[in-house]
Amino acid sequence: MAIAYAKDQPLGSTNYVNNIAIVGATGRSGTFIVEALLKTGKHNVTAITRADGKGTMPSGLHEIKKVDYSSHSSLVSALKGQDVLIITMAVMAPKDTQTKLIDAAVEAGVRWVMPNEWGGDLNSNEGLQKDTFLGEPSKAIRAYIEKVGGETTHWVGLACGFWYEFSLAGTDARYGFDFEKKEVTFYDEGENRIYTSTWPQVGRAVAKLLSLKVLPEDENDKEPTLSDWKNAAVYVSSFHINQREMFESVLRATGDSEKDWTIKHENVEERYKRGLSLMQQGQMVGFGILLYARHFFDDVTKDFGKKNDNEKLGLPEESLDEATKVGVEMAKNGDTNTVA
């Protein structure tokens, strides 16, 4: 039977996670997660990387462990003594990489795994899961952790919406902005609000979550604990915003006036269908179009916020215009990753 309170744990047990391993420490979100974890001063953070990895690791890491993903023993050895495994990987990573890491984590005695899902509500919205083709793989990974982990290893997902700076800076396929042409395409009238998160907020969310007590001290302790999200998703965000508000922020950030831009409109459901058609023709930009469009459907925009955990984690309010400036600068520098 699972221990319900910290007071019931064996003598000498700690009620916090101390040792955290992360795969993808030099990646887009991984960089901010590592930075936020280190700022807490509460964790020993270890980067797991391939033996031939060439990325420049952040300073302040407890350790860097180079692994051979074809060797189960190599992964187990690297994860021994870790309380948490955070997985942030590129979409092009081999499909079996996560299960290899999970198998090793379970054998190594890792108690918590944050799987490679950093985005929309893939935990409860079945329509979104199906229409974006992301639901089944994510559900399969969660189910796999529950199966092999049993009562020992659990997962915690992070539903943060799309990364704001990245999505703003991208091509028309994402939030509808083309900075080179100074064109913006509003989905319908551009008034559907979505939840979106900056990279720093994602990092803070992970750090806040993993700095919580694992269990309540006793039956009178009502503070949030990590165990509140055992085999569940944490919902966080930076902004509850629509495209028109994004556009107004872009104008403030660039000094442009509205007349400097061409404004277009596209029915969001037709946009989704167009993206699907392009993807079926082998054009990967179609996946980006359908993915973003689907998140502007009513069932997503009206539901996600009901589960927002910002207050429970003590996350700060952010400046929209400051985040927009980051996105504008990314677009200016061509940092758009135009595949999607």
C-alpha positions in Angstrom: 0.0 0.0 0.0 1.4 3.4 -1.0 2.5 5.7 1.9 0.1 8.6 2.2 2.0 10.9 4.5 5.6 11.8 5.1 5.3 11.0 8.8 4.7 7.3 7.8 7.9 7.0 5.7 10.8 4.9 7.0 13.2 6.7 9.4 15.9 8.7 7.5 13.7 9.2 4.4 13.6 12.6 2.7 10.4 14.2 1.6 12.0 16.0 -1.3 13.6 15.1 -4.6 17.3 15.9 -4.7 18.9 14.3 -7.7 17.5 15.1 -11.1 18.7 13.8 -14.5 17.7 15.5 -17.7 18.0 14.3 -21.3 18.2 17.3 -23.6 19.9 19.8 -21.3 21.1 21.9 -24.2 17.8 21.8 -26.1 15.3 24.6 -26.5 13.2 23.9 -23.4 15.9 21.9 -21.6 18.2 24.9 -21.3 15.6 26.8 -19.4 14.6 23.9 -17.3 18.2 23.4 -16.2 18.6 27.1 -15.5 15.5 27.2 -13.3 16.4 24.0 -11.4 19.9 25.3 -10.6 18.5 28.7 -9.4 16.6 26.9 -6.7 19.8 25.7 -5.1 17.9 22.6 -4.0 18.9 20.0 -6.6 21.8 18.1 -8.0 21.2 18.3 -11.8 22.9 15.7 -14.0 22.8 15.9 -17.8 22.4 12.7 -19.7 24.0 12.9 -23.2 25.3 10.7 -26.0 28.9 9.8 -25.9 29.3 11.8 -29.2 27.2 14.7 -28.0 28.7 18.1 -29.1 26.4 20.5 -27.3 27.9 23.0 -24.8 26.5 22.1 -21.4 25.2 24.7 -19.0 27.5 25.6 -16.1 26.6 24.5 -12.6 25.6 21.0 -13.4 26.4 18.4 -10.8 27.5 15.9 -13.4 27.5 15.1 -17.1 27.0 11.4 -17.9 27.7 10.2 -21.4 25.7 7.1 -22.4 25.3 4.6 -25.2 21.6 4.4 -26.0 22.1 0.9 -27.5 23.4 -0.3 -24.1 20.8 -0.8 -21.4 23.4 -1.2 -18.7 24.9 2.2 -19.8 21.6 3.9 -19.2 20.9 2.2 -15.9 24.4 3.1 -14.6 23.8 6.8 -15.6 20.4 6.9 -13.8 21.5 5.2 -10.6 20.8 7.4 -7.6 18.5 9.8 -9.5 15.1 10.7 -8.1 13.7 12.2 -11.3 14.3 11.8 -15.0 13.2 14.6 -17.3 13.1 13.8 -21.0 13.3 16.6 -23.5 14.1 15.3 -27.0 13.8 16.5 -30.6 10.9 15.1 -32.5 13.3 13.4 -34.8 14.8 11.3 -32.1 14.4 7.5 -32.6 11.0 6.4 -31.4 12.3 3.8 -29.0 14.5 6.2 -27.1 11.9 7.0 -24.5 11.1 3.4 -23.7 14.8 2.6 -23.4 15.2 5.5 -20.9 12.1 4.4 -19.0 13.2 0.8 -18.7 16.5 2.0 -17.4 14.9 4.5 -15.0 12.7 1.8 -13.5 15.6 -0.6 -13.0 17.7 2.2 -11.6 15.0 3.0 -9.0 14.1 6.5 -10.4 10.8 7.5 -8.7 9.5 10.1 -11.2 9.7 10.5 -14.9 8.6 13.6 -16.9 8.1 12.2 -20.4 8.8 14.0 -23.7 5.5 15.9 -23.9 5.7 19.7 -23.6 2.7 21.3 -25.2 -1.1 21.0 -25.4 -3.7 19.0 -23.4 -2.8 15.5 -24.5 -4.0 14.1 -21.2 -7.8 14.6 -21.4 -8.9 16.1 -24.7 -9.6 13.1 -26.9 -10.5 15.1 -29.9 -7.2 17.0 -29.8 -5.3 13.8 -29.2 -6.9 12.2 -32.3 -6.8 15.2 -34.7 -3.1 16.1 -34.0 -1.9 12.5 -34.2 0.0 13.1 -30.9 -2.5 11.5 -28.5 -1.9 7.8 -29.0 1.9 8.0 -28.8 1.7 10.1 -25.6 -0.9 7.9 -24.0 1.2 4.8 -24.9 4.2 6.3 -23.1 2.2 7.1 -20.0 0.6 3.7 -20.0 4.1 2.1 -20.4 5.5 4.0 -17.4 2.5 2.9 -15.3 2.9 -0.7 -16.4 6.6 -1.1 -15.9 6.9 1.3 -13.1 4.1 -0.1 -11.0 4.0 1.4 -7.5 7.7 2.5 -7.8 8.0 4.8 -10.8 5.4 7.4 -11.8 5.0 10.0 -14.5 4.2 13.7 -14.4 3.3 15.5 -17.7 3.5 19.2 -18.4 0.7 20.8 -20.4 1.9 24.3 -21.2 0.4 25.1 -24.5 2.7 26.1 -27.3 6.0 27.9 -26.6 5.1 31.6 -27.1 8.4 33.0 -28.5 9.0 30.0 -30.8 5.4 30.0 -32.1 5.3 33.8 -32.7 8.7 33.8 -34.5 7.8 30.9 -36.7 6.3 31.1 -40.1 2.6 31.7 -40.9 2.2 28.0 -40.0 2.2 28.7 -36.3 0.6 31.8 -34.8 0.0 33.2 -38.3 2.8 35.7 -38.4 5.2 36.2 -41.3 7.6 38.9 -40.2 9.5 39.0 -43.5 6.4 39.8 -45.5 4.8 41.7 -42.6 1.6 39.6 -42.9 -0.6 38.0 -40.3 -3.3 35.5 -40.8 -6.0 35.5 -38.2 -7.8 32.2 -37.6 -11.4 33.3 -38.1 -11.5 36.8 -36.5 -8.4 36.2 -34.4 -10.4 36.3 -31.2 -10.2 32.8 -29.9 -8.0 32.8 -26.8 -5.4 30.1 -26.1 -3.0 29.4 -23.3 0.6 29.7 -24.3 3.9 29.6 -22.3 7.3 31.2 -22.6 10.4 29.0 -22.2 11.4 30.6 -18.9 7.9 29.9 -17.5 8.2 26.2 -18.5 11.5 26.1 -16.7 10.1 27.7 -13.6 7.1 25.4 -13.6 9.4 22.3 -13.6 11.6 23.8 -10.9 8.6 24.8 -8.7 7.0 21.4 -9.2 10.1 19.4 -8.3 10.8 21.7 -5.3 7.6 20.7 -3.6 7.4 18.2 -0.9 6.7 14.7 -2.3 4.0 13.9 0.2 2.0 15.9 2.7 3.5 15.8 6.2 0.3 14.5 7.7 -3.5 14.6 7.3 -3.5 18.3 8.3 -1.0 19.4 5.6 -3.0 20.9 2.7 -0.1 22.4 0.8 0.5 21.2 -2.8 2.9 18.2 -3.1 4.5 16.4 -6.0 2.3 13.4 -5.3 -0.8 15.5 -6.2 0.3 15.1 -9.8 1.3 11.4 -9.7 0.4 9.9 -13.1 -1.2 13.2 -14.1 -0.5 16.4 -16.0 0.4 19.8 -14.6 -1.3 22.7 -16.5 0.7 25.9 -16.7 0.8 29.0 -18.9 2.2 32.4 -19.4 -0.7 34.1 -21.2 -4.3 33.6 -22.0 -4.3 35.4 -25.3 -5.7 35.7 -28.8 -4.0 36.5 -32.1 -5.3 40.1 -32.1 -3.6 40.7 -28.8 -0.4 39.1 -30.1 -0.5 41.4 -33.1 -1.0 44.5 -30.9 2.1 43.4 -28.8 4.0 42.9 -32.1 3.2 46.5 -33.1 4.4 47.8 -29.8 7.6 45.7 -30.0 8.5 46.7 -33.6 7.2 50.3 -33.6 5.1 49.4 -36.7 1.6 50.6 -37.3 -1.2 48.4 -38.3 -1.1 49.8 -41.9 2.4 48.5 -42.3 1.0 44.9 -42.1 -1.3 42.9 -44.4 -4.0 41.2 -42.4 -5.6 38.0 -43.7 -8.3 35.7 -42.4 -8.8 32.0 -42.7 -11.5 29.8 -41.2 -9.8 27.7 -38.6 -11.5 24.5 -39.5 -10.7 24.9 -43.2 -7.1 25.8 -42.2 -6.9 22.5 -40.3 -8.2 20.6 -43.3 -5.7 22.4 -45.6 -2.8 21.4 -43.2 -4.0 17.8 -43.2 -4.1 17.7 -47.0 -0.6 19.1 -47.2 0.7 16.6 -44.7 -0.9 13.7 -46.7 0.9 15.0 -49.7 4.2 14.6 -47.8 4.7 18.3 -47.0 5.7 18.5 -43.3 4.7 22.1 -43.1 1.1 20.7 -43.2 1.6 19.1 -39.8 2.5 22.5 -38.3 -0.5 24.1 -39.9 -3.0 21.5 -38.7 -1.4 21.2 -35.2 -1.7 24.9 -34.5 -5.1 25.4 -36.1 -6.5 22.5 -34.0 -5.5 24.2 -30.8 -7.7 27.2 -31.7 -10.8 25.1 -31.9 -13.5 25.9 -29.3 -13.1 22.6 -27.4 -9.5 23.5 -26.6 -9.8 27.2 -26.0 -12.7 26.8 -23.6 -11.4 23.9 -21.6 -7.6 24.2 -20.9 -7.8 27.1 -18.5 -10.1 25.2 -16.2 -7.2 23.1 -15.1 -4.6 25.9 -14.7 -2.1 25.2 -11.9 -0.1 28.4 -12.0 -1.4 29.6 -8.6 -0.7 26.2 -6.9 2.9 26.4 -8.1 3.4 30.0 -7.3 4.3 31.0 -10.9 4.7 34.7 -11.6 2.8 36.9 -14.1 4.9 37.8 -17.1 5.3 40.8 -19.5 3.7 40.0 -22.8 5.6 42.7 -24.6 9.0 41.4 -23.2 8.2 37.9 -24.5 7.1 39.3 -27.8 10.4 41.1 -28.2 12.2 37.8 -27.8 10.0 36.3 -30.5 10.5 39.2 -32.9 14.3 39.0 -32.4 14.2 35.3 -33.1 12.3 36.0 -36.4 14.8 38.7 -37.3 17.7 36.3 -36.8 16.0 33.6 -38.8 15.6 31.3 -35.8 12.3 29.9 -37.0 12.8 26.2 -37.6 10.6 26.4 -40.7 9.8 22.7 -40.9 6.7 23.4 -38.8 
